[in-house]
Amino acid sequence: MKRRKMNTLLCSVMSAGLVMGSMVSVTPVMAEEMKVPDEITIYTYYADASVPVVDGTVENLKEIYPDLKINIEHRTDSDGAVLKTRAAVGELPDIFECTGQLTDILRKSGDLAVLDDAVEEKGLADKLIDGNLDIKKSDDGHYYAIEQTGPEACLMYYNTEVFEKLGLEEPKNFDELKNVVQTLADNDIIPLALFAQQKWPGLQMFDMAVVGQGQPLGLTGLEDGTTSISDPEYLEAAKKIEELVSLGLIGKGALNTNASQAFELVGTGQAGMLINGSWFFDDAVAGGWQDHIDYIEYNPFADAGKEEEVHWNMSGGTGSMGGYAVSAKGEYAEFCKQVVVDWVEQRAIVSSEIGKVTALKNPAEPKDARPASYQDFADHVGDIKSTTKFEWSLNNQELIVALEDTSELLNTGSYTAEDFIADLEERIPEALGE
């Protein structure tokens, strides 16, 4: 970053206009202490459907900060490993995406700036659904990483053209899912495009399977101790995944498949299904596949006759700590506190403009109609009865590692469901300090 004294830019910052109801505010105290840079770096995911959101947010911020250059650095990790290394050597970006467990780690090491004043000055909480930011407060009552939490879930998607060609229907229970997997494999189509280069999709599939057995807490229950990996729902879920893997569920090369490759596989019909968050609806649009991508509404791991009991008990979607944080040790930390709040608000505005479901009280009207499948999901958001945590929302890093390692082995057929449970019966108590 290039340096510039505060008083050379203060006037231009304070005179910047409104953007969708947001305006820069600088208190007199901050004006005396705050240094304003020529440029800053924001470390965030910048690929697939995230590109137009990030680009649009940067454009909006130009109206608020006309003399500021914002450099986007693509986030290359999902577990915070890169940021932990950079924090250790004092090279954190100015603003960066920070997962729940990493937020707690970097807070304790003094690497995160407290964002309370900036959040209050800009009235961010008032612009979101009541209580939406509450989950972002750390256990000491302060904000260290912020982001609006839109209604989300982990879903199983399918290529409607592939299904129609093979005479398949959207599965509503496990027997029907097995038939789908077997039929796809018999026709040399990868049943499920699992981007196992990242470990979370495979682990989230296990969470979905547990929810399908009637345990709505899934992974969340394992972390807070309200459930046990020895409970029958977890074993049954593992057995079902083991059976699907034996039918050829994920095909060869899954461990080397990244997200973009998996999207391409299901979008072009080389794979029949995909597991991802509800944000994949936007990736389908970006790939031009929105007209033949739909989601499986019922939990396909449920037993026949139990479909309605677990309908709209969703995997993923529970809010958690984490979001966008500011490096407390950065030279321009005070200025970046202001920017990060505007970044979160403008990101939500841009997201709503392109059709995402956000937590804004007054979302922008989508510029284009949502694809039919996405609109259907949006229409059913109010029907969701329960959610679990996404893997990165869990706060216990040792637990995450244990779950990731074992689920990867289960998904590749390297050991049985019984081995999976037995391994975790030893590792989970250690991770929880029991």
C-alpha positions in Angstrom: 0.0 0.0 0.0 1.1 3.5 -0.7 1.0 6.0 2.2 -0.9 9.3 2.3 -1.5 11.6 5.2 -5.0 11.8 6.4 -5.6 15.5 5.8 -4.8 15.2 2.1 -7.8 12.9 1.5 -10.2 13.6 4.4 -12.2 16.1 2.4 -12.7 13.9 -0.5 -13.7 11.0 1.7 -16.2 13.0 3.6 -17.7 14.5 0.5 -18.3 11.2 -1.2 -22.0 10.7 -2.1 -24.5 8.2 -1.1 -24.5 4.7 -2.6 -27.7 2.8 -2.0 -28.2 4.4 1.3 -24.6 4.1 2.6 -22.3 7.0 3.3 -18.8 7.4 4.6 -18.7 8.8 8.1 -15.5 9.8 9.9 -15.7 11.0 13.5 -13.5 13.9 14.6 -11.4 11.6 16.8 -10.8 9.3 13.9 -10.0 12.2 11.6 -7.1 13.1 13.9 -5.7 9.6 14.1 -6.6 7.8 10.9 -4.2 7.5 8.0 -5.8 7.0 4.6 -4.1 4.9 1.9 -4.0 5.2 -1.8 -4.9 1.5 -2.1 -5.8 -1.5 0.0 -6.0 -5.2 -0.5 -9.1 -7.3 0.1 -8.6 -11.1 0.3 -11.8 -12.9 -0.8 -13.0 -15.7 -2.9 -12.9 -14.5 -6.5 -13.9 -17.3 -8.9 -17.1 -18.6 -10.6 -20.3 -16.8 -9.5 -18.4 -14.7 -6.9 -16.7 -12.7 -9.7 -19.7 -10.5 -10.6 -20.5 -10.0 -6.9 -17.0 -8.8 -6.1 -16.7 -6.7 -9.2 -20.0 -5.0 -8.5 -19.1 -4.3 -4.9 -15.8 -2.8 -5.9 -17.6 -0.5 -8.4 -20.1 0.6 -5.7 -17.2 1.4 -3.3 -15.6 3.6 -6.0 -18.5 6.0 -5.4 -18.0 6.0 -1.7 -14.2 6.1 -1.9 -13.4 7.7 -5.3 -9.7 8.1 -4.6 -9.1 4.6 -3.3 -7.8 1.7 -5.3 -9.0 -1.7 -4.1 -6.9 -4.7 -5.1 -8.7 -8.1 -4.9 -6.6 -11.1 -3.9 -8.2 -14.5 -4.6 -8.7 -16.6 -1.5 -7.1 -19.9 -2.2 -8.1 -21.8 1.0 -11.3 -22.7 2.8 -9.9 -23.6 6.2 -7.8 -20.5 6.9 -4.5 -22.2 6.6 -3.0 -19.5 4.4 -4.2 -16.7 6.7 -2.7 -18.4 9.7 0.6 -18.6 8.0 0.4 -15.0 6.9 -0.6 -13.8 10.4 2.4 -15.6 11.9 4.8 -13.6 9.7 2.8 -10.3 10.1 1.6 -10.2 6.5 -2.2 -10.3 6.7 -4.1 -8.5 4.0 -5.8 -5.2 5.0 -9.3 -6.8 4.8 -9.9 -10.6 4.5 -12.5 -13.3 4.7 -12.1 -15.0 8.1 -13.9 -18.3 9.0 -15.5 -18.9 12.4 -12.7 -20.9 13.9 -10.0 -18.7 12.5 -11.8 -15.6 13.8 -11.4 -16.9 17.4 -7.7 -17.9 16.8 -6.7 -14.5 15.3 -8.7 -12.6 17.9 -6.8 -14.3 20.7 -3.5 -13.5 18.9 -4.4 -9.8 18.6 -4.5 -9.8 14.8 -8.2 -8.7 14.4 -9.4 -5.1 14.8 -12.6 -4.5 16.8 -15.3 -3.3 14.4 -18.0 -2.3 16.9 -17.7 1.5 16.4 -17.8 1.3 12.6 -20.8 -1.1 12.6 -22.7 1.3 14.9 -21.8 4.5 13.1 -22.9 3.1 9.8 -26.1 1.5 11.2 -25.3 -1.9 9.5 -27.4 -3.9 11.9 -30.4 -1.8 11.3 -30.2 -2.4 7.5 -30.4 -6.2 8.0 -33.1 -8.6 9.3 -33.3 -8.2 13.1 -30.7 -10.1 14.9 -28.8 -11.1 11.7 -25.4 -9.8 13.0 -25.8 -11.2 16.5 -24.1 -14.5 15.7 -21.1 -12.5 14.5 -20.3 -11.3 18.0 -17.4 -13.1 19.7 -17.8 -14.4 23.3 -16.4 -11.2 24.6 -19.3 -9.3 23.0 -17.3 -7.6 20.2 -17.4 -7.8 16.4 -14.2 -9.0 14.8 -15.5 -10.3 11.5 -18.8 -9.4 9.9 -21.0 -10.5 7.0 -24.7 -10.6 6.5 -26.0 -14.2 6.6 -28.5 -14.9 3.9 -30.7 -18.0 3.9 -28.5 -20.8 2.7 -28.4 -24.6 2.7 -26.3 -27.5 1.3 -28.3 -29.0 -1.6 -28.0 -31.9 -4.0 -28.4 -30.7 -7.6 -29.0 -32.7 -10.7 -28.9 -32.2 -14.5 -32.5 -32.4 -15.7 -31.5 -33.3 -19.3 -29.5 -36.3 -18.1 -32.3 -37.5 -15.9 -34.9 -37.1 -18.6 -32.7 -38.9 -21.1 -32.4 -41.9 -18.8 -36.0 -41.8 -17.6 -35.0 -40.9 -14.0 -37.0 -38.8 -11.6 -35.9 -36.6 -8.8 -35.2 -39.0 -5.8 -37.2 -38.4 -2.6 -35.7 -41.3 -0.6 -32.7 -43.5 -0.3 -34.1 -46.4 -2.5 -34.7 -43.9 -5.3 -31.3 -42.3 -4.8 -29.6 -45.8 -5.1 -31.5 -46.4 -8.4 -30.3 -43.0 -9.7 -26.7 -43.7 -8.8 -26.8 -47.2 -10.3 -28.5 -46.0 -13.5 -26.0 -43.2 -14.0 -23.0 -45.5 -13.4 -24.4 -48.1 -15.8 -24.6 -45.4 -18.5 -21.0 -44.2 -17.9 -22.1 -41.0 -16.3 -20.4 -39.9 -13.1 -23.3 -40.1 -10.5 -22.0 -37.3 -8.3 -19.4 -34.7 -9.2 -17.7 -34.4 -5.8 -15.0 -31.7 -5.8 -13.1 -33.6 -3.2 -10.0 -31.5 -3.7 -11.8 -29.6 -0.9 -12.9 -31.8 1.9 -16.0 -30.0 3.0 -18.4 -31.2 0.3 -17.9 -34.8 1.2 -18.2 -34.1 4.9 -21.4 -32.1 4.3 -22.8 -35.0 2.4 -22.4 -37.0 5.6 -24.2 -34.2 7.5 -27.0 -34.4 5.0 -27.2 -38.1 5.4 -27.4 -37.8 9.2 -30.2 -35.2 8.9 -32.0 -37.7 6.6 -32.0 -40.3 9.4 -34.0 -37.9 11.6 -31.2 -36.2 13.5 -31.5 -32.5 12.5 -28.4 -31.5 14.5 -26.0 -33.3 12.2 -22.4 -32.1 12.6 -23.5 -29.3 15.0 -24.6 -31.8 17.6 -21.2 -33.4 17.6 -19.5 -30.2 18.3 -21.7 -29.0 21.2 -22.0 -32.5 22.7 -25.8 -32.8 22.4 -25.3 -35.9 20.2 -22.7 -38.6 19.9 -21.1 -40.2 16.9 -22.2 -43.5 18.5 -25.8 -42.6 18.1 -27.6 -44.9 15.5 -28.4 -42.0 13.1 -24.7 -41.4 12.5 -23.9 -45.1 11.8 -26.9 -45.4 9.5 -25.8 -42.3 7.6 -22.3 -43.7 7.2 -23.7 -47.1 6.0 -25.7 -45.4 3.3 -22.7 -43.5 2.0 -20.7 -46.7 2.0 -23.3 -48.4 0.0 -23.5 -45.5 -2.6 -19.7 -45.5 -2.9 -19.8 -49.2 -3.7 -22.2 -48.4 -6.5 -19.7 -45.9 -8.0 -21.1 -42.7 -6.5 -18.2 -40.4 -7.0 -16.2 -42.0 -9.8 -12.5 -41.8 -10.3 -10.4 -38.7 -9.9 -12.7 -37.0 -7.3 -9.9 -36.3 -4.9 -8.2 -34.2 -7.7 -11.4 -32.5 -8.8 -11.8 -28.8 -7.9 -15.1 -26.9 -7.7 -15.0 -25.4 -11.2 -14.3 -28.8 -12.7 -17.2 -30.4 -10.8 -19.5 -27.6 -12.0 -18.5 -28.2 -15.6 -19.1 -31.9 -15.2 -22.6 -31.6 -14.0 -23.4 -28.6 -16.2 -22.4 -30.4 -19.4 -24.0 -33.7 -18.5 -20.8 -35.7 -17.8 -22.0 -36.1 -14.2 -25.6 -36.4 -13.1 -25.5 -34.8 -9.6 -23.5 -32.3 -7.5 -23.4 -31.3 -3.8 -22.9 -27.7 -3.1 -24.4 -24.7 -1.2 -27.4 -22.9 -2.4 -25.1 -20.3 -4.0 -24.5 -22.8 -6.8 -27.7 -21.5 -8.5 -25.6 -18.5 -9.4 -22.7 -20.7 -10.7 -25.2 -22.4 -12.9 -26.2 -19.1 -14.4 -22.5 -18.1 -14.8 -21.9 -21.4 -16.7 -25.0 -21.1 -18.8 -26.6 -24.2 -17.4 -29.4 -22.7 -15.4 -32.2 -24.1 -17.7 -31.2 -27.7 -17.0 -30.0 -27.6 -13.3 -32.5 -28.3 -10.6 -32.2 -29.2 -6.9 -33.5 -32.3 -5.1 -36.1 -30.9 -2.7 -36.4 -33.9 -0.4 -33.5 -35.3 1.6 -32.5 -38.3 -0.6 -31.0 -40.2 2.3 -34.4 -40.6 4.1 -35.9 -44.0 4.3 -39.0 -44.7 2.2 -42.1 -43.5 4.2 -40.0 -41.1 6.2 -39.7 -38.4 3.5 -42.1 -35.9 5.1 -40.6 -36.3 8.5 -37.3 -34.7 7.5 -38.6 -32.5 4.7 -37.0 -29.0 5.1 -34.7 -30.1 7.8 -31.6 -28.8 6.0 -27.9 -29.5 6.0 -25.9 -26.3 6.4 -27.3 -22.7 6.7 -26.8 -22.1 10.4 -25.1 -18.7 10.9 -21.8 -18.6 12.7 -18.9 -16.3 13.6 -16.8 -15.2 10.8 -17.0 -12.9 7.8 -14.8 -10.0 6.7 -12.1 -8.9 9.2 -9.5 -6.1 9.3 -5.8 -6.6 10.2 -5.4 -4.9 13.6 -1.7 -4.5 12.9 -2.1 -2.9 9.5 -1.0 0.7 9.2 -4.5 1.7 7.9 -6.6 -0.4 10.3 -8.8 2.5 11.4 -9.6 3.4 7.8 -10.2 -0.2 6.8 -12.8 -0.6 9.6 -14.9 2.0 7.8 -14.3 0.3 4.4 -15.2 -3.3 5.6 -18.6 -2.2 6.8 -19.3 -0.5 3.5 -18.0 -3.6 1.7 -20.4 -5.9 3.6 -23.4 -3.7 2.9 -22.6 -3.1 -0.8 -21.8 -6.8 -1.3 -25.3 -7.6 0.0 -26.8 -5.0 -2.3 -25.0 -6.3 -5.4 -26.0 -9.8 -4.4 -29.6 -8.9 -4.2 -29.4 -7.1 -7.6 -28.2 -10.3 -9.3 -30.9 -12.4 -7.6 -29.4 -13.8 -4.5 -31.5 -14.1 -1.4 -29.9 -11.8 1.3 -30.6 -10.6 4.8 -31.2 -7.0 3.7 -34.5 -5.5 5.1 -34.9 -3.7 1.8 -33.2 -5.8 -0.9 -32.7 -4.4 -4.3 -35.0 -5.7 -7.1 -33.2 -8.4 -9.1 -32.1 -7.0 -12.5 -33.0 -10.3 -14.1 -35.5 -13.0 -13.1 -34.1 -15.8 -11.1 -33.8 -19.2 -12.8 -36.9 -21.3 -12.1 -35.1 -23.7 -9.8 -33.6 -20.9 -7.7 -36.9 -19.1 -7.5 -38.5 -22.3 -6.2 -35.8 -22.6 -3.5 -36.3 -18.9 -2.6 -40.0 -19.4 -2.3 -39.5 -22.3 0.1 -37.0 -20.5 2.4 -39.8 -19.9 4.9 -40.5 -23.6 5.0 -37.1 -24.5 6.4 -37.6 -26.1 9.8 -34.0 -26.6 10.9 -30.4 -26.1 9.8 -27.0 -27.4 10.7 -23.6 -25.8 10.4 -21.4 -25.9 7.3 -18.1 -27.5 8.1 -16.2 -24.1 8.1 -18.7 -22.8 10.7 -17.6 -25.3 13.3 -15.4 -23.7 15.8 -13.2 -26.7 16.9 -10.4 -27.1 14.4 -9.3 -30.5 15.8 -12.9 -31.8 15.3 -13.0 -30.5 11.8 -9.7 -32.3 10.9 -11.0 -35.5 12.4 -14.3 -35.3 10.5 -12.7 -34.3 7.3 -10.0 -37.1 7.3 -12.5 -39.9 8.2 -15.2 -38.8 5.8 -12.7 -38.6 2.9 -11.8 -42.2 3.5 -15.4 -43.2 3.7 -16.2 -41.4 0.5 -13.5 -43.1 -1.4 -14.3 -46.6 -0.1 -11.1 -46.9 1.9 -12.8 -48.2 4.9 -16.2 -49.3 6.2 -18.9 -47.4 8.0 -18.0 -49.3 11.2 -14.4 -48.2 10.8 -15.5 -44.7 10.3 -17.5 -44.6 13.5 -14.9 -46.4 15.5 -12.2 -44.0 14.4 -14.3 -41.0 15.3 -15.3 -42.5 18.7 -11.6 -42.2 19.6 -10.8 -38.9 17.9 -13.9 -36.8 18.8 -13.4 -37.0 22.6 -9.8 -36.0 22.1 -10.8 -33.0 19.9 -13.4 -31.9 22.5 -10.9 -32.3 25.4 -13.0 -34.9 27.1 
